[in-house]
């Protein structure tokens, strides 16, 4: 027994089934022997492939042609049974075969060796006698001819082998389409899904459709909020908008898949050609290719934009880059965010790795090809997570160091803490769904082979293909895992609403629906913390230098008061009005001229009269109209002069640091 099992690996290596041969023979059934040399034997049925890996009897007959002279000359009575045991073995059970004895091989080779040498026929290496079990029994044995020959333990000469996966005739595809399924070419997975029932697929499809609508609404709201006021979201938070646009397109593709059902992801059945509905593969289906391009490209681009978002936060928090400095790198950001996913998409199309998803109705990659899933989905997502988390943690640590070490006023402290909380919550809302998606992909690629083996074992007799040999583990995928994967893929785009959701957004939408375009020059709180306040500049200050506080308004008690730019504009307008009124009154009294009779007349009218050319008629308005016109002109001049004076006065108190503005409180210093 030990000797037999020692030779089984050698023999199975010799007769291993090649994938190219497997694609031509799809039905594992007992078939009548048509080999001319093997007629009139104790058995009349055989199976293919044979022990020499010939996938049909025609190929086996061609391989037996060199031995016909030796069989006709009857050089040995053992030669014909031995050759038929290899080229046309007796058909017993699925995945079961009987090996000829070594004694039979040695007798045939010894008796016919000289005659073979005369005809120039060599003994093939795959027919080496040492590969067969050491026994001395005829072929076939009586137990092989019994209909139910079970007894692997009782008959040690009967061994089983794993034929691998044989593509059923119903799943065959034209060779020019370059399909592949379970390592077999010109074969495609069945539609509907090979793992789930129709009821489960219907529930999953409606579930994905509802979630895609929710995500599409959320991301579309974010994008439209940006379009209402494009100047509101500047760097470092501008990538959130592009990130939302990417997942808006992802949710749109899933919604289209919900509407299309199986019309794109599956090939139609051909009952006349005995072909069932199969999964679409490759780029020959234009609609499937477009869905794949949109889904894969924007999925990868969304993850890259999140990495770019962490980069901009890092540049604003650690090296203290301002919005303008970060915006100068926008071309690099866009080239990376759109170029890398584009290159990956084109590569997958060139490799013909597009596969239809008959659960969601879209087309993606890695649904049946584990290697494509591993290198084109898992690897980019894991890399983006690692880089993004590292930069995010570095930025948060820098902001926390500022909060702990630099003494800021209470308002800046609150803004900084609030901004750090927003970053943390937004990052958690993005990372948790993304990590769940990665976990689902890892779970799927680890158990994919077990699911496929279980499916083959359950359907092998329905498809008339060899059943798996020595199955150690069987398992079916849980629908919850797939639903979780689709849910988290779409939920990843929803956190963008968290960032734009604020009272200011509500006011902007209200103004938009009222037909008013309210242009607010106020600075967003995140940019106030990262760019405007003086805590960032204080990182580089001398320890002995007193802290210069920032004031956004008019300091009256030696402390800084902060106001929005709208409030500042209102104060400037009031000051300008007061100054213009005072200037108008002074200018008007100064412009009056006392005449000889003691009456005051406007000097401007007199000057005009004096400058009239000779002979022209003086067309002057009445005194009241002239006084009113002069006051109007003086009012306009005073307004312009007062505004210019106030602006000049303000600019004398403003100094610029690294990407932030400082207003030195001179009231406290003078006091």
C-alpha positions in Angstrom: 0.0 0.0 0.0 2.8 2.4 0.9 4.6 1.6 -2.4 1.4 2.4 -4.3 0.9 5.8 -2.7 4.5 6.6 -3.2 4.1 6.3 -7.0 0.8 8.1 -7.1 2.3 11.6 -7.0 4.7 10.7 -9.8 1.9 9.4 -11.9 -0.4 12.3 -11.3 2.3 14.7 -12.2 2.8 12.9 -15.4 -0.9 12.9 -16.3 -1.8 16.3 -14.9 -4.5 18.0 -16.9 -3.4 21.1 -18.8 -5.8 24.0 -19.0 -5.6 24.1 -22.8 -6.7 20.5 -23.1 -9.5 21.0 -20.6 -11.2 23.7 -22.7 -12.0 21.2 -25.4 -13.8 18.5 -23.4 -16.6 19.6 -21.1 -18.7 16.6 -20.3 -17.3 14.0 -17.9 -19.5 10.9 -18.8 -18.8 7.3 -19.8 -18.7 7.1 -23.6 -18.5 4.2 -26.0 -15.0 3.2 -27.1 -14.3 4.2 -30.7 -10.6 3.3 -30.7 -10.1 0.6 -33.3 -7.3 -1.0 -31.3 -9.5 -1.4 -28.2 -12.5 -3.1 -29.7 -13.6 -6.5 -28.4 -12.3 -6.0 -24.9 -14.0 -7.0 -21.7 -15.3 -3.4 -21.4 -16.8 -1.2 -24.0 -17.0 2.3 -22.4 -14.2 4.7 -21.5 -13.8 8.3 -20.3 -11.7 11.3 -21.2 -9.2 12.6 -20.5 -7.3 9.3 -20.4 -4.2 8.6 -18.3 -2.0 10.2 -20.9 -4.0 13.4 -20.9 -5.7 13.0 -24.3 -8.9 15.0 -24.1 -10.9 12.9 -26.7 -10.7 9.6 -28.5 -9.6 11.1 -31.8 -6.5 12.5 -30.2 -5.8 9.2 -28.4 -6.2 7.3 -31.7 -3.6 9.5 -33.4 -1.2 8.9 -30.5 -1.7 5.1 -30.8 -0.9 5.0 -34.5 2.8 4.2 -34.0 1.9 1.0 -32.0 -0.4 -0.5 -34.7 2.4 -2.6 -36.4 3.4 -4.1 -33.1 -0.2 -4.9 -32.2 -0.9 -6.4 -35.6 2.2 -8.6 -35.5 1.2 -9.6 -32.0 4.7 -9.2 -30.5 3.2 -9.6 -27.0 -0.3 -10.5 -25.8 0.0 -7.9 -23.0 0.7 -5.0 -25.4 -2.9 -4.4 -26.5 -4.5 -4.5 -23.0 -1.7 -2.3 -21.7 -2.1 0.3 -24.4 -5.9 0.4 -24.0 -5.5 0.8 -20.2 -3.7 4.0 -20.9 -5.4 5.4 -24.0 -8.9 4.1 -23.4 -9.3 3.2 -19.7 -12.3 1.4 -18.3 -15.0 3.8 -17.1 -16.0 3.2 -13.5 -17.1 6.2 -11.4 -16.6 10.0 -11.3 -13.0 10.8 -10.7 -12.0 7.1 -10.3 -9.6 5.1 -12.4 -7.7 1.8 -12.3 -4.0 1.7 -13.0 -2.5 -1.2 -15.0 0.0 -3.4 -13.2 3.8 -2.9 -13.6 4.1 -6.6 -14.5 1.9 -6.0 -17.6 4.0 -3.0 -18.7 7.3 -4.9 -18.3 6.1 -7.9 -20.3 4.8 -5.7 -23.1 8.0 -3.7 -23.3 10.3 -6.7 -23.1 8.5 -8.6 -25.8 8.1 -5.8 -28.3 11.2 -3.7 -27.7 13.2 -5.1 -30.7 10.3 -4.8 -33.1 9.7 -1.2 -32.0 13.4 -0.5 -32.6 13.0 -1.8 -36.1 10.0 0.5 -36.8 11.8 3.4 -35.2 9.3 3.7 -32.4 10.6 4.6 -28.9 8.9 3.7 -25.6 7.4 7.0 -24.3 8.6 8.4 -21.0 5.0 8.7 -19.7 4.7 4.9 -20.1 7.7 4.1 -17.8 6.9 0.9 -16.0 8.2 2.2 -12.7 5.2 4.6 -12.6 2.7 1.8 -12.2 1.9 -0.2 -9.1 3.8 -3.4 -8.4 1.2 -6.2 -9.1 0.5 -9.1 -11.4 -3.1 -8.9 -12.5 -4.8 -8.6 -15.9 -6.5 -5.5 -17.1 -9.3 -4.9 -16.4 -9.8 -6.6 -13.1 -13.2 -8.3 -12.4 -14.0 -5.7 -9.8 -13.6 -2.9 -12.4 -16.4 -4.4 -14.5 -18.9 -4.2 -11.6 -21.5 -1.3 -11.9 -20.9 -0.1 -8.3 -17.3 -0.7 -7.7 -16.8 1.1 -4.4 -13.9 -0.1 -2.4 -11.0 2.2 -2.5 -9.7 0.4 0.6 -10.5 -3.1 -0.6 -8.8 -2.6 -3.9 -5.6 -0.6 -3.5 -5.0 -0.5 -7.2 -7.9 1.9 -7.6 -6.9 5.5 -7.0 -8.7 8.8 -7.4 -7.5 12.0 -9.0 -8.6 15.6 -9.2 -9.6 16.5 -12.7 -9.8 20.2 -11.8 -12.6 22.3 -13.2 -14.1 21.4 -16.6 -16.1 24.1 -18.3 -19.6 22.9 -19.0 -21.0 23.2 -22.4 -23.6 25.7 -21.2 -20.9 28.1 -20.1 -18.7 27.9 -23.2 -17.9 31.2 -24.9 -16.4 32.0 -28.3 -12.6 31.9 -28.2 -12.1 35.3 -29.7 -13.7 37.0 -26.6 -10.9 35.7 -24.4 -13.1 34.8 -21.4 -11.8 32.9 -18.4 -13.4 31.2 -15.4 -11.6 29.3 -12.7 -8.5 29.1 -14.7 -10.2 27.7 -17.8 -10.2 29.7 -21.0 -13.3 30.4 -23.1 -15.5 29.9 -20.1 -17.6 32.3 -18.1 -19.5 32.3 -14.7 -23.2 31.7 -14.9 -25.9 34.3 -14.5 -27.7 35.0 -12.2 -25.1 34.9 -9.4 -23.6 31.5 -8.7 -23.7 31.9 -5.0 -27.1 33.4 -4.2 -30.8 32.7 -4.9 -33.0 34.9 -7.0 -34.9 36.2 -3.9 -31.6 37.3 -2.3 -30.4 39.0 -5.5 -33.6 40.9 -5.8 -33.4 42.2 -2.2 -29.7 43.1 -2.7 -30.5 45.0 -5.9 -33.2 47.2 -4.3 -30.9 47.7 -1.2 -28.1 49.0 -3.4 -30.5 51.2 -5.4 -31.8 52.9 -2.2 -28.3 53.5 -0.8 -27.1 54.8 -4.1 -29.9 57.4 -4.2 -29.1 58.6 -0.7 -25.4 58.9 -1.5 -26.1 60.6 -4.8 -28.3 63.2 -3.0 -25.7 63.9 -0.3 -22.8 64.3 -2.7 -24.9 66.3 -5.1 -25.9 68.7 -2.3 -22.2 69.2 -1.4 -21.3 69.9 -5.0 -24.2 72.4 -5.6 -23.3 74.1 -2.3 -19.8 74.7 -3.7 -21.2 76.0 -7.0 -23.3 78.6 -5.1 -20.2 80.2 -3.7 -17.0 78.8 -5.2 -14.8 81.1 -3.2 -16.0 79.7 0.1 -14.1 76.5 -0.1 -10.5 77.2 -0.7 -7.4 75.1 0.1 -6.8 73.2 2.3 -10.5 72.1 2.2 -11.1 72.3 -1.5 -10.2 68.6 -2.1 -13.4 67.7 -0.2 -15.4 69.0 -3.1 -13.6 66.9 -5.6 -13.8 63.9 -3.3 -17.6 64.5 -3.2 -17.8 64.7 -7.0 -16.0 61.4 -7.3 -18.4 59.5 -5.0 -21.3 61.3 -6.7 -20.3 59.6 -9.9 -19.8 56.3 -8.1 -23.3 56.4 -6.7 -24.6 57.4 -10.1 -23.0 54.3 -11.7 -24.6 52.1 -9.0 -28.0 53.7 -9.6 -27.6 53.0 -13.3 -26.8 49.4 -12.5 -30.0 49.2 -10.4 -32.0 50.5 -13.4 -30.3 48.2 -15.9 -30.5 45.1 -13.8 -28.8 42.2 -15.7 -28.9 43.6 -19.2 -25.3 44.9 -19.1 -23.6 42.6 -16.5 -24.8 39.4 -18.1 -24.8 37.9 -21.6 -28.1 36.7 -23.0 -28.8 33.0 -23.1 -28.8 31.1 -26.4 -31.0 28.0 -25.9 -30.5 27.0 -29.6 -26.8 26.7 -28.9 -27.2 25.1 -25.5 -25.7 28.1 -23.8 -26.9 29.6 -20.6 -26.7 33.3 -19.5 -23.1 34.1 -18.5 -21.3 37.0 -16.9 -19.9 39.7 -19.2 -16.2 39.9 -19.4 -13.7 42.0 -21.3 -14.3 45.3 -23.2 -16.4 43.9 -26.1 -19.6 45.1 -24.4 -19.5 48.9 -24.7 -22.0 49.6 -22.0 -20.2 47.4 -19.5 -17.0 49.1 -20.4 -18.4 52.5 -19.7 -19.8 51.4 -16.3 -16.5 49.9 -15.4 -14.6 53.1 -16.4 -16.9 55.3 -14.4 -17.0 53.1 -11.3 -13.3 52.1 -11.0 -11.9 55.5 -12.1 -13.9 57.6 -9.7 -13.5 55.1 -6.8 -9.7 55.3 -7.1 -9.9 59.1 -7.7 -12.0 59.5 -4.6 -9.4 57.7 -2.4 -6.6 59.8 -4.0 -8.4 63.0 -3.3 -8.8 62.0 0.3 -5.0 61.5 0.5 -4.6 65.0 -1.1 -6.9 66.4 1.5 -4.7 65.0 4.3 -1.6 66.5 2.4 -3.2 70.0 2.3 -4.1 69.7 6.0 -0.5 68.6 6.8 0.9 71.6 4.8 -1.3 74.0 6.6 -0.7 72.7 10.1 2.9 71.7 10.1 5.0 73.9 7.7 2.3 76.7 8.1 1.5 77.0 4.4 -1.1 79.5 3.5 -4.1 79.0 1.2 -2.3 80.7 -1.7 0.8 78.7 -1.3 -1.1 75.4 -1.3 -3.2 76.5 -4.2 -0.1 76.9 -6.3 0.3 73.1 -6.1 -3.2 72.5 -7.5 -1.9 71.4 -10.8 0.1 68.7 -9.2 -2.9 67.6 -7.1 -5.1 67.3 -10.1 -2.5 65.5 -12.2 -2.1 62.9 -9.4 -5.8 62.6 -8.6 -6.9 62.1 -12.2 -3.8 60.7 -13.8 -3.1 57.7 -11.5 -6.7 56.3 -11.6 -6.7 56.9 -15.4 -3.5 54.9 -15.9 -4.9 52.0 -13.8 -8.2 52.1 -15.7 -6.4 51.9 -19.1 -4.2 49.1 -17.8 -7.2 47.0 -16.8 -8.9 47.6 -20.1 -5.8 46.5 -22.0 -5.5 43.4 -19.8 -9.2 42.6 -20.5 -10.0 42.3 -16.8 -13.5 43.9 -16.8 -16.1 41.7 -15.2 -19.9 42.0 -14.8 -21.3 42.2 -11.3 -24.6 40.3 -11.5 -25.4 41.4 -7.9 -25.4 45.2 -8.4 -25.8 45.2 -12.2 -22.5 47.2 -12.8 -19.1 46.1 -14.1 -15.9 46.2 -12.0 -12.7 44.3 -11.5 -11.7 41.4 -9.3 -15.1 39.8 -9.0 -13.9 36.5 -10.2 -10.1 37.1 -10.7 -8.4 37.1 -7.3 -5.1 38.5 -8.6 -6.8 41.5 -10.2 -8.6 42.1 -7.0 -5.4 41.9 -5.0 -3.3 44.2 -7.1 -5.8 46.7 -8.6 -8.2 47.1 -5.8 -6.8 46.1 -2.4 -3.3 47.4 -3.0 -4.3 51.0 -4.0 -6.9 51.3 -1.3 -4.5 50.1 1.4 -1.7 52.4 0.2 -4.1 55.4 0.3 -5.2 54.6 3.8 -1.7 54.2 5.1 -0.4 57.5 3.6 -3.6 59.4 4.5 -3.6 58.3 8.1 0.1 59.1 8.6 -0.3 62.7 7.3 -3.6 63.1 9.2 -2.0 62.1 12.5 1.0 64.4 11.9 -1.3 67.3 11.3 -3.4 66.7 14.4 -0.4 66.3 16.6 1.0 69.6 15.3 -2.4 71.4 16.0 -2.6 69.8 19.4 1.0 71.0 20.2 -0.1 74.5 19.3 -3.1 74.3 21.5 -1.1 73.0 24.5 2.1 75.2 24.2 1.0 78.5 22.7 -1.1 80.7 25.0 -4.0 81.8 22.8 -7.1 83.8 23.8 -10.3 81.8 24.5 -11.9 82.4 21.1 -8.9 81.1 19.2 -8.7 78.1 21.6 -12.3 77.3 20.9 -11.9 77.6 17.2 -8.8 75.4 17.2 -10.5 72.7 19.3 -13.6 72.8 17.1 -11.5 72.5 14.0 -9.6 69.5 15.4 -12.9 67.8 16.3 -14.2 68.4 12.8 -11.1 66.9 11.3 -11.3 63.9 13.6 -15.0 63.2 13.0 -14.7 63.7 9.3 -11.7 61.3 9.2 -13.5 58.7 11.2 -16.6 58.9 9.0 -14.4 58.3 6.0 -11.9 55.7 7.4 -14.4 53.4 9.1 -16.4 52.6 5.9 -13.3 52.4 3.9 -11.7 49.9 6.3 -14.9 47.9 6.3 -14.7 47.7 2.5 -11.1 46.6 2.6 -12.0 44.0 5.2 -14.8 42.6 2.9 -12.4 42.4 0.0 -9.8 40.6 2.1 -12.4 38.2 3.4 -13.7 37.6 -0.1 -10.3 36.9 -1.6 -9.4 34.5 1.2 -12.5 32.4 0.9 -13.1 32.7 -2.9 -11.5 29.3 -3.7 -13.6 27.6 -1.0 -16.8 29.1 -2.4 -15.9 28.1 -5.9 -15.1 24.5 -4.9 -18.4 24.3 -3.0 -20.3 25.5 -6.1 -18.5 23.0 -8.4 -19.3 20.2 -5.9 -23.0 21.2 -5.8 -23.4 21.6 -9.6 -21.0 19.1 -11.1 -23.6 16.4 -11.7 -26.1 18.9 -13.1 -23.4 20.1 -15.6 -22.0 16.6 -16.2 -18.4 17.6 -15.2 -16.0 16.0 -12.8 -16.7 16.6 -9.2 -13.9 17.9 -6.9 -11.7 15.3 -5.3 -11.2 15.2 -1.5 -13.0 18.4 -0.6 -11.9 19.3 2.9 -13.9 22.5 3.4 -17.2 23.7 2.0 -18.7 27.1 2.5 -21.1 29.5 0.9 -20.8 33.3 1.1 -23.1 35.3 3.3 -25.2 37.9 1.6 -24.6 40.2 4.5 -20.9 40.5 3.6 -21.7 41.6 0.1 -24.4 44.0 1.2 -21.9 45.5 3.7 -19.4 45.9 1.0 -21.8 47.8 -1.3 -23.1 49.9 1.6 -19.7 51.0 2.8 -18.6 51.7 -0.7 -21.4 54.2 -1.1 -21.4 55.6 2.5 -17.8 56.7 2.1 -19.0 59.7 0.1 -21.6 60.9 2.6 -19.1 62.5 5.1 -18.6 65.4 2.7 -22.1 66.7 3.8 -20.8 66.8 7.4 -18.1 69.3 6.4 -20.3 71.7 4.4 -23.2 71.5 6.8 -23.4 74.7 8.8 -25.7 77.7 9.3 -23.8 79.6 6.6 -24.8 76.9 4.1 -28.4 77.3 5.1 -28.2 81.0 4.7 -26.6 80.6 1.3 -29.3 78.2 0.1 -32.0 80.5 1.4 -30.5 83.5 -0.4 -30.2 81.4 -3.5 -33.8 80.4 -3.5 -34.8 84.1 -2.9 -32.8 85.0 -6.0 -30.1 86.9 -4.0 -26.4 86.3 -4.3 -25.1 87.1 -0.9 -21.4 87.5 -1.2 -19.9 87.2 2.2 -16.3 88.1 2.6 -16.0 86.2 5.9 -13.3 83.6 6.3 -14.2 80.0 7.0 -13.5 78.9 10.5 -11.1 76.2 9.4 -9.0 78.7 7.4 -9.2 81.2 10.3 -7.5 78.6 12.5 -5.0 77.3 9.9 -4.1 80.5 8.2 -5.4 83.7 9.8 -4.8 83.5 13.6 -1.5 84.4 15.1 -1.0 81.1 17.0 0.8 79.6 14.0 3.1 82.6 13.7 3.8 82.4 17.4 5.5 79.1 16.8 8.5 80.9 15.5 8.5 83.8 18.0 11.2 84.7 20.5 10.2 83.4 24.0 11.0 86.9 25.4 8.8 88.7 22.9 5.4 89.5 24.2 2.5 87.8 22.5 0.8 90.0 19.9 -2.9 89.5 19.8 -4.9 89.8 16.7 -7.9 92.1 16.4 -10.4 91.9 13.7 -12.3 95.0 14.9 -11.8 98.1 17.0 -10.1 97.5 20.4 -11.6 99.8 23.1 -10.3 98.2 26.3 -6.9 96.8 25.4 -8.3 93.4 24.4 -8.9 92.1 20.9 -12.4 91.9 19.6 -13.2 89.7 16.7 -15.9 90.2 14.1 -16.7 88.8 10.8 -15.9 90.6 7.7 -19.5 91.5 7.2 -19.6 93.2 10.6 -16.3 95.0 9.7 -17.8 96.2 6.5 -20.8 97.6 8.4 -18.5 99.5 10.8 -16.5 100.9 8.0 -19.6 102.1 6.3 -20.9 103.8 9.4 -17.5 105.5 10.0 -17.4 106.6 6.4 -20.9 108.1 6.6 -20.0 110.0 9.7 -16.8 111.3 8.3 -18.4 112.3 5.0 -21.2 114.3 6.9 -18.6 116.2 8.9 -16.5 116.9 5.9 -19.5 118.0 3.9 -20.5 120.5 6.5 -17.0 121.9 6.8 -16.5 122.0 3.0 -19.8 123.8 2.5 -19.2 126.5 5.1 -15.7 127.0 3.7 -17.0 127.4 0.2 -19.3 130.3 1.0 -18.1 133.8 0.0 -19.1 137.0 1.8 -20.1 139.8 -0.6 -19.7 143.5 -0.1 -23.2 143.9 1.2 -22.7 141.3 3.9 -24.4 138.4 2.2 -22.8 135.0 1.7 -22.9 133.5 -1.8 -21.3 130.3 -3.0 -17.8 130.9 -4.2 -18.0 128.1 -6.7 -20.7 130.0 -8.6 -18.6 133.1 -8.6 -15.6 131.2 -9.9 -17.6 129.8 -12.7 -18.8 133.2 -13.7 -15.3 134.6 -13.7 -14.0 131.8 -15.9 -16.7 132.2 -18.6 -15.3 133.2 -21.9 -15.9 136.7 -23.3 -19.3 137.1 -24.9 -20.8 134.0 -23.5 -24.0 134.1 -21.5 -23.8 133.0 -17.9 -26.4 130.2 -17.5 -26.3 129.7 -13.7 -28.9 127.9 -11.8 -30.8 129.6 -8.9 -29.1 129.9 -5.6 -30.9 126.9 -4.0 -30.2 124.6 -6.9 -26.5 125.7 -7.0 -26.2 125.1 -3.3 -27.8 121.7 -3.6 -25.5 120.7 -6.5 -22.4 121.9 -4.7 -23.4 120.0 -1.6 -23.9 116.9 -3.7 -20.5 117.2 -5.3 -18.8 117.9 -2.0 -20.7 114.9 -0.5 -19.3 112.6 -3.1 -15.8 113.9 -2.8 -16.0 113.7 1.0 -17.2 110.1 0.9 -14.4 109.1 -1.4 -11.8 111.0 0.6 -13.0 109.6 3.9 -13.0 106.1 2.6 -9.5 106.5 1.3 -8.3 108.0 4.5 -9.8 105.2 6.5 -8.3 102.5 4.3 -4.9 104.2 4.5 -5.2 104.4 8.3 -6.1 100.7 8.5 -3.2 99.6 6.3 -0.7 101.3 8.5 -1.6 99.0 11.4 -1.5 95.7 9.5 1.5 93.5 9.1 1.7 90.3 7.2 3.2 87.1 8.5 3.4 83.7 7.1 0.0 83.2 5.4 -1.8 85.1 8.1 -2.7 88.8 9.0 -1.9 90.4 12.3 -3.3 93.6 13.8 -1.2 95.0 16.6 -3.2 96.4 19.5 -1.7 99.8 19.9 -4.4 100.9 22.4 -3.0 98.7 25.1 0.6 99.8 24.3 -0.2 103.5 24.3 -2.0 103.0 27.6 
